[in-house]
Structures are given as structure tokens and as C-alpha cells.
Amino acid sequence: MIIKKTGSFMLIWGSIIVALILSIIKLPAFLSDYLPNYASLVLMVWVVAFPNKVNVFSGWITGLFMDFLLGTTLGIHAAAFSFMIWLLHSQFESFRFYSLVEVTVVVATINLIGQFVLFWSEHIFGVVTADYHIIWSSITCLVIWPLLYLILVSLHRLIIPQKDEYYV
């Protein structure tokens, strides 16, 4: 029992750490507008697949790490990630009846809302930039999320096979 819980914990936080590393990788200028927010995507995968293992506090901690890594105002990403995770948690019961395509559209919409929260909060704290790439980033998230979901859930099933877990 302990090994299963530890393996699940290590897989979830290991994938979040990899997503944080992917989020700080610099890409060429023509690709940087399409860079998805990997950390929020991985968090949303784990919230949809295992809502009892990832919660709003996990989103807050991941957002704080993202703020540290990017050098942004402390708490901006934390608030946005927590808000996105809270939206997914509050609507989780209805996800059992959604197909993967419908869940993907919901996740992309929540990601777009989270990107606007980030954009808005940066303007409140005085970082005035005209970042309109958040729409392109959300479209990239729409394309990447189903593949990321299938990979991470398959990896979880491979490492920790449990019959009582819920998968979409």
C-alpha cells in the first residue's frame, strides 16, 4: 500500500517538475508565442484523472515554483493555477459523462481563462506588456492536452495498476 501511494506521489510531482522545466526552456521567437503552459496542463491532467490526489494547494505550490522560476511577481501564477484547479474540481462530477474531446474543450477553455487571469494580474501589478499570444498558447494547449492526458494516465496505469481509480 505504501509503495503504491509513494509511486503515485513521485509520478505526479515528477511530471510537474518536468513540466516546470519545460516551461522555462527558451525557444526561438517564432515558436515562443505557441508555447503552452505545461505546468498548468499537467496539473489539469492529474485533476481530471485523480481529483483526490491533486487539489488547489497543489496548484498553489506549483504556481509559486513557476513564479520563482520565471521571476514574476510572487503569487501571480499561484493564484491563476489555484483558480484553474478550483474550476476543474468544482465541475469534476460532470466529467464522468464527458468524452475526451469534450473534456479537452473544457480544459482549453479553463486554460484560456487562467491565461487571462495571469494577463490581468500582471497588469494590476504594473507589468504592462501587450501579450496577445495567450490565445495561441491556449490553442496549442487544446492540441497537446489529449496526447498528454493519454500518456500520463497510461504511465500511471503502468506504474500503479489500481482498479478503483477513475479515468476519463
Secondary structure, DSSP 4 states (H G I P E B T S, - for coil): -HHHHHHHHHHHHHHHHHHHHHHT----HHHHTT---HHHHHHHHHHHH-TTTS-HHHHHHHHHHHHHHHT--TTHHHHHHHHHHHHHHHTGGGGGG--HHHHHHHHHHHHHHHHHHHHHHHHHTT------THHHHHHHHHHHHHHHHHHHHHHHHHHS--SSS---
